[in-house]
Amino acid sequence: MTQFKFSFGKNIRVRRTNPKKGGHLLAGFFTLVGLFIYDYLTLPAWNFRSPSFVFMLAFALIAFATIDQIFTFSINRISKTAYMLAGLLIAYVIVFGFLSSEMLNAAKYRDQIVIKEVKEFSSDFASIELNRIPVVDKQTAQQLGEKQIGTVQGLGSQYYVDSEYTLLSSNNQIFRVSPLQYREFFKWLQNRDTGIPGFVRVNVTNPTDVTLVTMPQGMIYSPTAFFSQDLHRHVRFKYRTKILSDYSFEIDDTGKPYWVISVIEPQIGVFGGLNAIGAVIVDPVSGDTQYYDINSLPAWVDRVQPTEIAWAQIDNWGYYVNGFFNTLFNQKDMLQTTDGYNYVTINGQVHVYSGLTSVGSDRSIVGFALINLRNREATFYRIGGADEYAAMSSAEGQVQHLGYRSTFPVLLNMSSVPTYFVSLKDQEGLVKLYSFVAVSNYAAVGVGESVALAQRDYMRRLKEVGMIIDDKDSFKTLTLTVASVKSAIVEGNTTYYLTFDEDPRLFVVPISVSMEVIFASEGDSIQISFFETEGNVIMVSEFDHLSVDY
C-alpha cells in the first residue's frame, strides 16, 4: 500500500497492481494468437512423431518467453521455464532424430522393404500387345490437356490443368488424369459456389483419346481453393493427428474423381523410416472423407505409397547392404538407383521402376527394381545392361540428323527380351518416331514412324545380333479373306481396321505399313504378317493385297 497525504487532512490508500501478472497474461494472449495463425496456415499434424509439430511448440514457448520479458521488464521464473521447455523440445528432436538415424539403424533401414529377387524377367512381365503400349508420356499428356481446355471458351481464363497427371489403371485401360485448378484467389472467389467443372483424362495408349470430363456438380475442395475449401485444410481439420503426405488425384471404375491422400508414420525409432500405413479418400464434390488402412483400401485405388518414400526404401536396401560405415569406406556390394524412374502397369496395378547400378558404375545397370504403389510389394530383376539414359542416347543416335529428343523409357517385355520403349520428339515436343532398345544390348535398336513399324525394325535387329531366333510361333504369316474394313484418322494418319472370315480377331493396319490396304474390300484375299499376342487386337507388320501389285 502507498499512502498520500493531502492538504485537507485525509489519508487516501491507493492499490497498485502487479505489473508482472499483466505482462504474463498479455504474453500468453499474443502467443496464443500467433500460434493459432501459424497452425492455421501451416497445418502440422498434432503428433509428437512429427518434427514440425514439436518445433512449432518450441518456437511458441520461445516467443512467449521473449514477449513476457518485454512486458514484465525482467527475466523471471516463468520465462526461464518457457525457455527450458523449448530447449527440451528441441533436444528431443535432435536426440531422437539421431537415435532414429541410418548411422545407428542401417540394418533396419535395409530391411524395411522386402524385395523378391527374380531372375526370369518374363515371369511377371507378360508380352504386351502393341495397342497397349503407353505412347503418351507426362509431357505429351500436358500438351494434350492444354489443347483440351483451350477448346472451351472462357475456361482457360479461370482454370489451368494441374501438371501432375496421375498414371492409373481403370476398366482395363491406362490413363493419365489431372484436375483443373483455380488460376488465383479471385478466380476461386468468383467460382467458389460452383467449384471446379472437371478434369482431363488422357488414354496413354491412344493420343487421340483425350477427354475434358465435365461434371454436373463442380469439385468444391481443391489444393488451389482457399480457407475451408482448401483440400489440405479440409482434411487436416478432420484428422489432426495423422501425418499426411502424397496427394494423388484418381478416378474409380465409374469415372468418379477422388483425392487419395497418403497417411504415413515413422517405423524406425521416433522419427525414422517413414512408411504409408493407409490413406484418406476425399470426395472433392461433397467433401466426404474416409480413412482406410492399407489392407482395406477400395480396389480402384492405385497409389498409396508416395513414390519418393518408396524409392528411398529401395535406395536404403541397396545402400546399406554391409552396414553404414561400408558406405563411407569400402563401398562393397553397394547398389544405387539410376537418376530417373518411370511407371508401368502390371495386372492392372501401377508400379514405379528404375534401374539399379553398382556405386561408381557408368551408364550400366545390374538389374531393375519395381515397387507396387498400392501394397509396397517389391521385386528385383537381376538383368545386366544399359541404363535408361544410355538407351535414350542410343535411340537419339539413330536419328541424330533430325535432332529428335527421347522421352524417358518405359520397360517392356518383347519376345522375352527386356526392352526400353521411347518416343522421339521434335523441338516442339511433338512425337515423330517410336523406338525400341534392348536393355542388355543397346546396339539393338528399332525405329519407326508407328509402333508397329518400330517393332518390326526392332525384331529384325534382335535377329541380326543373335538375341532371338526366327520364331515361327511368334511371327506368323497368314492368307485370309476380308470380312469387313473400317478406317479412322489416328495421329494424323489413316489407319485401317480389318476383320477376316477365318480369324475372329481385329487386325490394325496403319497406311504406313502398305498403301495396298486402301484397296482392301470385302471378299478380297490378303496376306498379312504379325507378331502373335494373347489379345484380340493385332497390329499388322506386313500387308499384301494379293489382287494388286504396288
Buried (B, 14 or more C-beta within 10 A) or exposed (E): EEEEEEEEEEEEEEEEEEEBEEBBEBBBEBBEEBBEEBBEEEBBBBBBBBBEBBBBBBBBBBBBBBBBBEBBEEEBEBBEEBBEBBEEBBEBBEEBBEBBBBBBBBEBBBBBBEBEEBEEBBEBBEBBBBBBBBBBBBBBBBBBBBEBBEEEEEBBEBBBBBEBBBBBBBEEBBBBBBBBBBBEEEBBEEBBEEBBBBBBBBBBBBBEBBBBBEBEEBBBBBBBBBEEBBBBBBBBEBBEEBBBBBBBBBBBEEBEBBBBBBBBBBBBBBBBBBBBBBBBBBBBBEBEBEBBEBEEBBEBBBBBBBBEBBBBBBBBBBBBBBBBEBBEEEBEEBBBBBEEBBBBBBEBBBBBBBBBBBEEEEBBBBBBBBBBBBBBBBBBBEBEBBBBBBBBBBBBEBBEEEEBBBBBBBBBBBBBBBBBBBBBBEEEEEBEBBBBBBBBBBEBBBBBBBBBBBBBBBBEBBBEEEBBEEBEEBBBEEEBEBBEBEBEEBBEEBBBBBBBEEBEBBBBBBBBBBEBBBEBEEEBBBEBBBBBBEBEBBBBBBBBBEEEEE
